[in-house]
Amino acid sequence: MNMRRICILSFLLFTTIIIGVSQTHLVLALTGDVMIGKAYPDTKGIMLPASAGIFLSDVAPVLRDADLTIGNLEGALLDEGGKSKKKGRKGTYSFKMPTRYVNDLKAAGYDVFNVANNHSNDFGMFGRMSTELTLSNAGLSFCGFAPDYEYTTVLRNGLKIAVCSFSHSSISPSINDIQYAISTISQLKSQHDIVIVTFHGGAEGAKYSHVPFEMEMFMNEKRGDVHQFAHACIDAGADIVFGHGPHLPRAMELYNGHLVAYSLGNFCTPHCVSVAGVLGYAPLLKVDLGNDGKFVGGRIYSFRQSYGIGPRIDENNRAAREIARLTRADFPATSLIISDDGTLSQRGANALMSTSSLSRLIQNVKSNLGKSIDVTSGRSADAEFTRSMFSSIGYALNPSVNVQIVQGRPVELNNIMSGDMVFWRELGTSLNVGIVSEITGNGVFTVVHAGADGKVMAESSSSFHIVSARRFLP
């Protein structure tokens, strides 16, 4: 083997080792009910568009900006055939969505769907098989059908992750069989780094916004004691538990360092599901977990639905404010802090926990303006600056700019936010990297980096050509 080939192989091995190091954080995007279809029989004459992308346009940039995105698929993916199991039953509805919409759901950012709910079986075995086949062919994972699809395994950031589902439906692992849930989760935890539990439970409607701390009955069904269930799941090894089912947001809490979201409500339900008042609040939960599965930080992104439209950005942050209100009422002793803009942090922990990681990063970046940093010989000053800033909040970046450009998660250039790393080239210069300190409007932002002499400075993005952007924080 000649020396040139040895050098190339050594470089590739070195690069693989550096890039392949497990990141210490996992960012999740979690949503409630998705039902982009219509009821059967269709008494309203609803005309569905060729693509579901029109319903998902506002939420897609946030859904895609995560290591793993999970939602609840509230109905069957089915075009023709099948027989409604609920036809003729008063007060019940059968939901189905065109199979072509699976491509729009994937393009919007979804990776995994929960199918453990009371509408996945609306068209019986025929509807379930169509749903399974449609999701599988699109490369999407799913869980919630017993006994063959009770959980799914995905790999992210060097972590082996299990997602398992429970509901009050007869075709799913039962939310009411807590001992079975404990056994399942304990076994999954022995085989995975992270275990995510999602459940469909609780009574439905505007008057059921509070967690009752007891078994919930609705339509003569046991819909679970969601508080007892969630705590039992975490005690058994679950790292995060999130629910849906009541069609509205509920409180959140931190239990033994792990986040529980009791209901994320409706998310994208433009037809056949009431979106009046609080039922139209559509939260999107972003959570940052350490590789030990414990809560690091996060944010509730607030969207609002109206009939036939789907979720749209809510500048008044009503979903986040509602969840914060319910959290104060139902869990007054929790250490979870929910700010008006939806930022999640933890009271009574160290500085990283008590202040959101993003806010602390920006504060550290701005406090270094005008200072000079020590630069190791042969290294880029701005790469060293970004490394030191992220190190100050617990993220281990590689000191090489050429490796940093593949760390974190890719960001679309029209969705750059404060705290992102951006890479650019100016005429006659090599690759540069800096941290966005603020958005100044009209697609322009301020980036802070270190010049060749090590002095930290701020520049407007209007002065250079952006090559790429990466994100670590929610």
C-alpha positions in Angstrom: 0.0 0.0 0.0 1.6 3.3 -1.1 2.1 6.2 1.3 -0.6 8.4 -0.4 -3.3 5.8 0.1 -2.2 5.3 3.7 -2.5 9.1 4.3 -6.0 9.2 2.7 -7.2 6.2 4.8 -5.8 7.7 8.0 -7.5 11.0 7.3 -10.8 9.3 6.6 -10.5 7.3 9.8 -9.6 10.3 11.9 -12.5 12.3 10.4 -14.9 9.4 11.1 -13.8 9.2 14.7 -14.2 12.9 15.3 -17.6 13.2 13.6 -18.8 9.9 15.0 -18.4 10.9 18.6 -21.8 10.9 20.4 -23.3 14.3 20.9 -24.2 14.9 24.5 -27.7 16.2 23.8 -30.8 15.0 22.0 -33.4 17.4 20.7 -36.9 16.2 20.3 -39.9 17.8 18.6 -43.2 16.5 19.9 -46.8 17.2 18.8 -50.3 16.1 19.6 -53.0 15.0 17.2 -52.5 15.0 13.5 -55.7 14.3 11.4 -55.5 15.9 8.0 -58.5 14.1 6.5 -62.2 13.9 7.0 -64.8 11.8 8.8 -66.6 8.9 7.4 -69.3 9.2 6.1 -68.4 12.7 4.9 -71.6 14.7 5.5 -70.0 18.0 5.0 -68.7 17.5 1.4 -65.1 18.5 2.4 -62.8 18.9 -0.5 -59.2 18.0 0.5 -56.3 19.5 -1.4 -53.9 17.5 -3.5 -51.1 18.1 -0.9 -51.3 18.5 2.8 -48.3 20.8 2.7 -50.6 23.9 2.8 -51.6 22.9 6.3 -48.1 22.3 7.5 -46.2 25.3 6.1 -45.9 27.3 9.3 -44.9 24.4 11.5 -42.5 22.5 9.1 -39.4 24.6 9.8 -39.7 23.8 13.6 -40.6 20.2 13.1 -37.5 19.7 10.8 -35.2 21.4 13.3 -34.9 18.4 15.7 -32.9 15.2 16.0 -36.2 13.3 16.3 -39.8 14.4 15.6 -42.8 12.4 16.9 -46.6 13.0 16.6 -49.9 11.3 17.1 -51.6 10.0 13.9 -55.3 10.3 14.8 -56.9 8.1 12.2 -56.2 5.6 9.4 -54.1 6.3 6.3 -56.6 4.8 3.8 -58.0 5.7 0.4 -60.7 3.2 -0.5 -62.2 0.1 1.1 -62.5 -0.9 4.7 -65.7 -0.6 6.8 -66.2 1.9 9.6 -66.3 0.1 12.9 -68.1 3.1 14.5 -70.8 3.7 11.9 -74.2 4.2 13.6 -72.7 4.6 17.1 -74.0 7.9 18.5 -71.4 10.5 19.2 -68.6 8.7 17.5 -66.6 9.5 14.4 -64.4 7.6 12.0 -61.3 9.4 10.7 -59.2 8.6 7.6 -56.5 10.5 5.7 -55.4 10.1 2.0 -52.3 7.9 1.8 -50.7 10.5 -0.4 -50.4 12.8 2.6 -47.7 10.6 4.1 -45.2 12.3 1.8 -46.2 15.7 3.1 -45.9 14.6 6.7 -42.4 13.2 6.1 -41.4 16.4 4.2 -42.6 18.5 7.1 -40.2 16.7 9.4 -42.0 13.8 11.1 -39.9 10.7 11.9 -42.2 8.6 14.1 -45.9 8.4 14.6 -47.9 7.1 17.5 -50.8 4.9 16.4 -52.0 4.0 19.9 -55.2 5.9 20.0 -59.0 5.6 19.6 -59.1 6.4 15.9 -56.3 4.2 14.4 -58.7 1.2 14.4 -61.7 3.1 12.9 -61.5 0.9 9.8 -60.5 -2.3 11.4 -57.7 -4.6 10.3 -58.0 -3.3 6.7 -57.3 0.3 7.9 -54.5 -0.7 10.2 -52.7 -2.7 7.4 -53.1 0.3 5.0 -51.6 2.6 7.7 -48.7 0.3 8.5 -47.9 -0.2 4.8 -48.2 3.5 3.9 -45.9 4.6 6.8 -43.4 1.8 6.1 -43.1 2.5 2.4 -42.5 6.2 3.2 -39.6 5.3 5.6 -41.5 6.5 8.7 -41.4 4.6 11.9 -44.5 4.0 14.0 -45.6 2.3 17.3 -48.8 1.5 19.2 -50.4 -1.6 17.5 -50.2 -4.6 19.7 -48.6 -7.1 19.7 -46.3 -6.6 16.8 -45.7 -2.8 16.8 -45.7 -1.8 20.5 -42.5 0.1 20.2 -40.0 1.2 17.6 -36.2 1.7 17.7 -34.4 4.6 16.1 -30.7 5.8 16.2 -29.7 9.4 16.6 -26.5 11.1 17.7 -25.0 7.7 18.6 -27.9 6.9 20.9 -30.2 3.9 20.6 -33.7 5.3 21.3 -37.0 3.4 21.9 -40.4 5.0 21.4 -43.3 3.1 22.9 -47.0 3.9 23.0 -50.0 3.2 25.3 -53.7 4.1 25.0 -57.2 3.0 26.1 -57.8 1.4 22.7 -58.3 -2.3 22.5 -55.6 -2.6 19.7 -52.9 -0.9 21.8 -50.9 -1.6 24.9 -53.2 -0.4 27.7 -52.6 2.8 29.7 -54.7 1.1 32.4 -52.3 -1.8 32.8 -49.5 0.0 34.6 -47.7 -3.2 35.6 -47.4 -4.2 31.9 -46.1 -0.7 31.1 -43.5 -1.0 33.9 -42.4 -4.3 32.6 -42.2 -3.1 29.0 -40.3 0.1 29.8 -37.8 -1.7 32.1 -37.0 -4.2 29.4 -36.6 -1.4 26.7 -34.4 0.6 29.1 -32.1 -2.4 29.4 -31.6 -2.5 25.7 -31.7 1.3 24.8 -30.0 4.5 25.8 -33.2 6.6 25.8 -36.8 5.5 26.2 -39.6 7.8 25.1 -43.1 7.1 26.2 -46.2 8.6 24.4 -49.7 7.9 25.5 -53.3 8.7 24.4 -55.4 9.2 27.5 -57.6 11.4 29.5 -61.2 12.8 29.1 -61.9 14.9 26.1 -63.1 18.5 25.8 -62.7 22.1 27.2 -63.8 21.2 30.7 -61.1 18.6 31.2 -58.0 20.8 31.0 -56.8 20.0 34.5 -55.0 16.8 35.5 -57.4 15.1 37.9 -55.0 12.8 39.7 -57.4 9.9 39.4 -58.9 7.5 36.9 -60.6 9.4 34.1 -63.8 8.1 32.6 -65.2 9.3 29.3 -67.9 7.7 27.1 -68.0 4.9 29.6 -64.3 4.1 29.0 -61.4 4.1 31.4 -59.1 6.7 29.9 -56.3 6.2 32.5 -55.0 7.8 35.6 -52.4 9.8 33.6 -50.5 11.1 36.6 -50.0 7.7 38.2 -49.2 6.2 34.7 -46.6 8.9 33.9 -44.8 8.6 37.2 -44.7 4.8 37.0 -43.2 5.0 33.5 -40.4 7.3 34.7 -39.7 5.2 37.7 -39.4 2.2 35.4 -36.8 3.9 33.2 -38.6 6.2 30.8 -36.7 9.4 30.0 -39.6 11.6 28.9 -43.4 11.0 28.8 -45.8 13.0 26.6 -49.5 12.6 26.1 -52.4 13.6 23.8 -56.1 12.7 23.7 -58.1 15.4 25.6 -57.9 17.7 22.4 -56.5 20.5 24.4 -53.2 21.4 26.2 -52.6 20.3 29.7 -49.9 21.0 32.4 -46.3 19.8 32.4 -44.1 18.9 35.3 -40.5 17.7 36.0 -40.5 14.4 37.9 -37.1 13.2 39.1 -35.4 15.3 36.5 -37.6 14.0 33.6 -40.2 16.0 31.7 -43.9 14.9 31.6 -46.3 16.7 29.2 -49.8 15.6 30.1 -51.4 16.6 26.8 -50.2 18.4 23.7 -53.8 18.6 22.4 -54.7 19.1 18.8 -51.9 20.0 16.4 -53.0 19.7 12.8 -56.7 18.9 12.7 -58.2 21.3 10.1 -61.5 19.4 9.6 -63.9 17.4 11.7 -62.3 18.2 15.0 -63.4 21.3 17.0 -60.7 24.0 17.1 -62.9 26.5 19.0 -61.2 28.4 21.8 -58.6 26.5 23.7 -59.2 23.5 21.5 -57.5 25.4 18.7 -54.3 26.0 20.7 -51.6 23.9 18.9 -48.4 23.6 21.0 -45.2 22.2 19.5 -42.9 21.0 22.2 -39.1 21.1 21.7 -37.1 19.4 24.4 -33.3 19.1 24.9 -32.3 15.9 26.7 -28.9 15.0 28.0 -27.5 11.6 27.0 -28.6 10.5 30.4 -32.2 11.2 29.3 -32.7 14.1 31.8 -34.3 17.4 30.9 -31.8 20.2 30.0 -34.1 22.8 28.5 -36.6 23.4 25.8 -39.4 25.5 24.4 -43.1 25.4 23.7 -43.8 26.9 20.2 -47.3 28.3 20.1 -49.5 27.8 17.0 -53.2 28.4 16.6 -55.7 26.6 14.5 -58.9 27.7 12.7 -61.3 25.6 10.7 -59.9 24.4 7.4 -56.5 26.2 7.9 -54.4 24.1 10.2 -51.7 25.5 12.6 -50.5 29.0 12.1 -47.9 31.0 14.1 -49.5 32.6 17.2 -47.6 35.7 18.1 -49.5 35.9 21.4 -48.1 32.6 22.5 -51.5 31.4 23.8 -50.6 27.7 23.9 -47.5 28.3 26.0 -49.3 30.7 28.3 -52.1 28.2 28.8 -49.7 25.4 29.6 -47.9 27.7 32.0 -51.2 28.6 33.7 -52.2 25.0 34.1 -48.8 24.0 35.3 -48.9 26.6 38.1 -52.4 25.3 39.1 -51.8 21.6 38.9 -48.2 21.3 39.9 -47.3 24.3 42.0 -44.2 22.6 43.5 -42.6 21.6 40.2 -39.2 23.0 39.4 -40.2 23.5 35.8 -40.3 27.2 34.7 -42.3 28.2 31.6 -41.6 31.7 30.4 -44.1 33.9 28.4 -42.3 33.0 25.2 -42.5 29.3 26.0 -38.9 28.8 27.0 -38.6 25.9 29.5 -36.0 25.8 32.2 -35.5 24.4 35.7 -35.7 26.2 39.1 -33.2 25.4 41.8 -30.5 23.7 39.6 -27.1 25.0 38.6 -26.7 28.0 36.3 -27.2 26.0 33.2 -30.5 24.6 34.4 -31.9 27.8 36.1 -31.3 29.9 33.0 -32.2 28.5 29.6 -29.1 27.3 27.7 -29.9 29.6 24.8 -30.1 32.7 26.9 -26.9 31.8 28.7 -25.1 31.2 25.4 -26.2 34.6 24.0 -25.2 36.3 27.3 -21.7 34.7 27.1 -21.3 35.6 23.5 -22.1 39.3 24.0 -20.0 39.5 27.2 -16.9 38.6 25.1 -17.3 41.4 22.5 -14.0 43.4 22.3 -12.0 40.8 24.2 -9.1 38.8 22.8 -9.0 35.0 23.1 -6.0 32.7 23.2 -5.7 30.7 20.1 -3.8 27.4 19.8 -1.3 27.5 17.1 -2.6 26.3 13.7 -6.3 26.7 14.8 -8.8 29.1 13.5 -9.6 31.9 16.0 -13.4 32.0 15.3 -13.6 28.1 15.5 -11.9 28.3 18.9 -14.3 31.1 20.0 -17.4 29.0 19.0 -16.0 26.0 20.8 -15.3 27.9 24.0 -18.8 29.5 24.0 -20.7 26.2 23.6 -18.3 24.6 26.1 -19.5 27.2 28.6 -23.0 25.7 28.5 -22.0 22.1 28.3 -21.6 21.3 24.6 -18.4 19.7 23.4 -17.6 21.1 19.9 -14.6 20.1 17.9 -12.0 22.9 17.6 -11.7 22.5 13.9 -14.0 24.7 11.7 -14.0 21.9 9.1 -15.5 19.5 11.6 -17.9 22.1 13.2 -19.7 22.5 9.9 -21.0 18.9 10.3 -21.8 19.0 14.0 -25.2 19.9 15.4 -28.3 19.9 13.1 -28.6 21.6 9.7 -30.7 24.8 9.6 -32.5 26.2 6.6 -31.0 29.6 5.8 -34.4 31.2 6.0 -34.9 29.9 9.5 -31.7 31.1 11.2 -32.2 32.0 14.9 -30.1 33.5 17.8 -27.7 30.9 19.0 -27.1 29.2 15.7 -23.6 28.7 14.3 -23.3 30.2 10.8 -20.5 29.5 8.3 -19.5 31.9 5.6 -16.8 32.9 3.1 -15.6 36.4 2.3 -13.6 37.2 -0.8 -10.2 35.7 -0.5 -10.8 34.1 2.9 -11.1 30.5 4.2 -14.2 29.2 5.9 -15.4 31.3 8.9 -17.7 30.5 11.7 -19.6 32.6 14.3 -22.6 32.6 16.6 -25.8 34.6 15.8 -26.4 37.0 18.7 -29.6 38.7 17.5 -31.9 38.9 14.5 -32.2 42.4 13.1 -35.0 41.8 10.6 -35.5 41.2 6.9 -33.4 38.1 6.9 -30.4 40.0 8.4 -28.8 39.1 11.7 -25.7 39.9 13.8 -23.0 37.3 14.1 -20.2 37.4 16.7 -16.9 35.7 15.9 -13.1 36.2 16.5 -10.9 37.7 13.9 -7.5 36.3 12.8 -5.9 38.3 15.7 -8.2 36.7 18.2 -10.3 39.8 18.9 -14.0 39.1 19.3 -16.2 41.3 17.0 -19.8 41.6 15.7 -20.7 41.8 12.0 -23.9 42.0 10.0 -24.8 39.0 7.8 -25.4 41.5 5.0 -21.6 41.7 4.6 -20.9 38.1 3.7 -22.1 35.0 1.8 -23.5 32.3 4.1 -22.5 28.8 3.3 -24.3 26.8 6.0 -25.9 27.0 9.4 -26.1 24.5 12.3 -28.1 24.3 15.5 -27.6 22.6 18.9 -30.3 24.2 21.0 -34.1 24.0 20.8 
